[in-house]
Amino acid sequence: MAKGKNVHVVPNGKNWQVKPEGGKPVSNHKTQGAAAKAAKPIAQKNKGEVVIHRPNGQIRDSDSYGSDPNPPKDRKH
């Protein structure tokens, strides 16, 4: 996977997949939280973002692990 690529946590039936942007799924999980946890080290390694989707496919949240030139204050963590 190239540097700066986003990693998506997407619904897959009753499960959740970790899927690099433009690539094939790398893992399958029973919960969204487990998938997000698995996506984090991939995004950190590749200086990208974890993009978490809702069950209907809409983007719910994202966390950046890249070199954002103007990062907002993180109020979640």
MDAnalysis code that builds the backbone (N, CA, C; Angstrom):
import MDAnalysis as mda
import numpy as np

u = mda.Universe.empty(231, n_residues=77, atom_resindex=np.repeat(np.arange(77), 3), trajectory=True)
u.add_TopologyAttr("name", ["N", "CA", "C"] * 77)
u.add_TopologyAttr("resid", np.arange(1, 78))
u.add_TopologyAttr("resname", ["MET", "ALA", "LYS", "GLY", "LYS", "ASN", "VAL", "HIS", "VAL", "VAL", "PRO", "ASN", "GLY", "LYS", "ASN", "TRP", "GLN", "VAL", "LYS", "PRO", "GLU", "GLY", "GLY", "LYS", "PRO", "VAL", "SER", "ASN", "HIS", "LYS", "THR", "GLN", "GLY", "ALA", "ALA", "ALA", "LYS", "ALA", "ALA", "LYS", "PRO", "ILE", "ALA", "GLN", "LYS", "ASN", "LYS", "GLY", "GLU", "VAL", "VAL", "ILE", "HIS", "ARG", "PRO", "ASN", "GLY", "GLN", "ILE", "ARG", "ASP", "SER", "ASP", "SER", "TYR", "GLY", "SER", "ASP", "PRO", "ASN", "PRO", "PRO", "LYS", "ASP", "ARG", "LYS", "HIS"])
u.atoms.positions = np.array([
    [0.842, -1.173, 0.000],
    [0.000, 0.000, 0.000],
    [0.890, 1.239, 0.000],
    [0.545, 2.216, -0.788],
    [1.342, 3.439, -0.912],
    [1.160, 4.351, 0.300],
    [2.152, 5.187, 0.550],
    [2.083, 6.138, 1.659],
    [0.925, 7.110, 1.464],
    [0.268, 7.467, 2.568],
    [-0.801, 8.442, 2.517],
    [-2.162, 7.870, 2.140],
    [-2.248, 6.581, 1.953],
    [-3.527, 5.967, 1.592],
    [-4.428, 5.863, 2.809],
    [-5.704, 6.068, 2.576],
    [-6.687, 5.917, 3.639],
    [-7.058, 4.452, 3.798],
    [-7.480, 4.099, 5.008],
    [-7.943, 2.752, 5.315],
    [-9.392, 2.892, 5.770],
    [-10.291, 2.185, 5.101],
    [-11.710, 2.305, 5.383],
    [-12.205, 1.125, 6.207],
    [-13.102, 1.429, 7.152],
    [-13.818, 0.403, 7.920],
    [-15.230, 0.426, 7.353],
    [-15.580, -0.638, 6.618],
    [-16.833, -0.662, 5.870],
    [-17.691, -1.863, 6.261],
    [-19.024, -1.697, 6.174],
    [-19.910, -2.823, 6.471],
    [-19.809, -3.886, 5.390],
    [-19.938, -5.142, 5.814],
    [-19.932, -6.281, 4.905],
    [-20.940, -7.291, 5.444],
    [-22.208, -7.107, 5.098],
    [-23.250, -7.943, 5.678],
    [-23.381, -7.622, 7.152],
    [-23.242, -8.641, 8.002],
    [-23.301, -8.428, 9.454],
    [-21.925, -8.168, 10.050],
    [-20.901, -8.202, 9.230],
    [-19.528, -8.003, 9.686],
    [-18.987, -6.664, 9.193],
    [-17.728, -6.381, 9.561],
    [-17.045, -5.147, 9.170],
    [-15.699, -5.511, 8.569],
    [-15.340, -4.845, 7.490],
    [-14.072, -5.097, 6.820],
    [-13.130, -3.908, 6.959],
    [-11.835, -4.219, 6.976],
    [-10.784, -3.210, 6.885],
    [-10.320, -3.265, 5.439],
    [-10.470, -2.133, 4.751],
    [-10.193, -2.112, 3.314],
    [-9.357, -0.891, 2.956],
    [-8.120, -1.097, 2.492],
    [-7.305, 0.025, 2.026],
    [-7.974, 0.671, 0.809],
    [-7.852, 1.970, 0.704],
    [-8.458, 2.706, -0.403],
    [-7.928, 2.178, -1.730],
    [-8.836, 1.766, -2.592],
    [-8.458, 1.262, -3.908],
    [-7.925, -0.156, -3.901],
    [-8.010, -0.837, -2.754],
    [-7.473, -2.187, -2.659],
    [-8.508, -3.202, -2.211],
    [-8.047, -4.396, -1.997],
    [-8.910, -5.477, -1.525],
    [-8.950, -5.489, -0.002],
    [-10.033, -5.991, 0.594],
    [-10.124, -6.071, 2.059],
    [-8.966, -6.885, 2.638],
    [-8.448, -6.419, 3.785],
    [-7.331, -7.116, 4.423],
    [-7.766, -7.927, 5.642],
    [-8.938, -7.594, 6.222],
    [-9.428, -8.378, 7.357],
    [-10.926, -8.182, 7.526],
    [-11.541, -9.123, 8.238],
    [-12.978, -9.129, 8.473],
    [-13.209, -9.272, 9.976],
    [-14.143, -8.477, 10.549],
    [-14.354, -8.460, 11.994],
    [-15.843, -8.475, 12.317],
    [-16.176, -8.982, 13.498],
    [-17.576, -9.046, 13.914],
    [-18.124, -7.694, 14.353],
    [-17.254, -6.806, 14.840],
    [-17.716, -5.497, 15.308],
    [-16.968, -4.377, 14.591],
    [-17.610, -3.223, 14.547],
    [-17.004, -2.043, 13.953],
    [-15.779, -1.616, 14.757],
    [-15.873, -1.713, 16.072],
    [-14.766, -1.333, 16.937],
    [-13.531, -2.177, 16.712],
    [-13.720, -3.475, 16.542],
    [-12.583, -4.363, 16.289],
    [-11.936, -4.048, 14.946],
    [-12.757, -3.734, 13.955],
    [-12.227, -3.380, 12.637],
    [-11.458, -2.066, 12.702],
    [-11.990, -1.087, 13.428],
    [-11.308, 0.199, 13.574],
    [-9.969, 0.031, 14.287],
    [-9.942, -0.820, 15.285],
    [-8.697, -1.084, 16.025],
    [-7.654, -1.734, 15.107],
    [-8.098, -2.626, 14.231],
    [-7.189, -3.290, 13.296],
    [-6.708, -2.337, 12.202],
    [-7.530, -1.345, 11.853],
    [-7.176, -0.399, 10.791],
    [-6.148, 0.628, 11.249],
    [-6.127, 0.945, 12.530],
    [-5.265, 2.004, 13.057],
    [-3.777, 1.788, 12.759],
    [-3.186, 0.623, 13.049],
    [-1.749, 0.471, 12.769],
    [-1.420, 0.529, 11.276],
    [-2.361, 0.125, 10.420],
    [-2.135, 0.202, 8.976],
    [-2.064, 1.668, 8.553],
    [-3.002, 2.480, 9.060],
    [-3.008, 3.910, 8.734],
    [-1.776, 4.611, 9.299],
    [-1.363, 4.239, 10.508],
    [-0.172, 4.849, 11.106],
    [1.069, 4.531, 10.280],
    [1.196, 3.299, 9.864],
    [2.360, 2.871, 9.084],
    [2.430, 3.611, 7.752],
    [1.274, 3.851, 7.150],
    [1.226, 4.460, 5.831],
    [0.889, 5.946, 5.848],
    [0.858, 6.533, 7.044],
    [0.591, 7.965, 7.220],
    [-0.683, 8.395, 6.487],
    [-1.745, 7.648, 6.738],
    [-3.032, 7.936, 6.124],
    [-4.088, 8.183, 7.177],
    [-5.337, 7.930, 6.819],
    [-6.462, 8.114, 7.729],
    [-7.239, 6.822, 7.865],
    [-7.851, 6.644, 9.025],
    [-8.850, 5.598, 9.215],
    [-10.191, 6.284, 8.994],
    [-10.950, 5.798, 8.022],
    [-12.259, 6.354, 7.701],
    [-13.298, 5.305, 8.091],
    [-14.119, 5.637, 9.100],
    [-15.115, 4.704, 9.616],
    [-16.475, 5.045, 9.010],
    [-17.115, 4.028, 8.433],
    [-18.407, 4.211, 7.782],
    [-19.534, 3.703, 8.680],
    [-20.727, 4.213, 8.445],
    [-21.942, 3.733, 9.117],
    [-22.429, 2.473, 8.401],
    [-23.369, 1.738, 9.007],
    [-23.913, 0.555, 8.322],
    [-24.521, 0.865, 6.950],
    [-24.997, 2.104, 6.738],
    [-25.568, 2.462, 5.441],
    [-24.503, 2.938, 4.452],
    [-23.230, 2.956, 4.856],
    [-22.129, 3.327, 3.975],
    [-21.654, 4.758, 4.110],
    [-22.435, 5.631, 4.776],
    [-22.005, 7.009, 4.975],
    [-20.801, 7.064, 5.908],
    [-19.971, 8.089, 5.723],
    [-18.809, 8.262, 6.608],
    [-19.294, 8.768, 7.965],
    [-18.865, 8.073, 9.016],
    [-19.240, 8.422, 10.387],
    [-18.162, 9.231, 11.059],
    [-16.894, 8.854, 10.821],
    [-15.782, 9.462, 11.543],
    [-14.486, 9.175, 10.791],
    [-13.442, 9.944, 11.104],
    [-12.119, 9.655, 10.557],
    [-11.060, 10.153, 11.532],
    [-9.941, 9.463, 11.515],
    [-8.781, 9.837, 12.331],
    [-7.565, 9.887, 11.426],
    [-6.822, 10.979, 11.476],
    [-5.659, 11.163, 10.622],
    [-4.387, 10.742, 11.357],
    [-3.539, 10.018, 10.644],
    [-2.245, 9.608, 11.182],
    [-1.119, 10.051, 10.252],
    [-1.425, 10.996, 9.361],
    [-0.442, 11.501, 8.414],
    [0.144, 12.811, 8.871],
    [0.776, 13.486, 7.950],
    [1.383, 14.777, 8.260],
    [0.443, 15.880, 7.772],
    [-0.605, 16.116, 8.494],
    [-1.591, 17.142, 8.172],
    [-0.969, 18.505, 8.477],
    [-0.869, 19.415, 7.484],
    [-0.218, 20.702, 7.721],
    [-1.000, 21.620, 8.655],
    [-2.291, 21.390, 8.816],
    [-3.107, 22.241, 9.682],
    [-4.098, 21.360, 10.464],
    [-3.578, 20.552, 11.371],
    [-4.464, 19.612, 12.059],
    [-5.407, 20.299, 13.052],
    [-6.649, 19.866, 13.102],
    [-7.571, 20.396, 14.118],
    [-7.241, 19.780, 15.470],
    [-7.662, 20.439, 16.533],
    [-7.458, 19.898, 17.876],
    [-8.337, 18.657, 18.013],
    [-7.755, 17.555, 18.422],
    [-8.477, 16.301, 18.587],
    [-9.192, 16.327, 19.928],
    [-10.486, 16.361, 19.921],
    [-11.268, 16.420, 21.152],
    [-11.802, 15.049, 21.567],
    [-11.564, 14.029, 20.742],
    [-12.080, 12.692, 21.043],
    [-11.131, 11.883, 21.902],
    [-9.812, 12.061, 21.709],
    [-8.831, 11.186, 22.372],
    [-7.960, 11.979, 23.301],
])
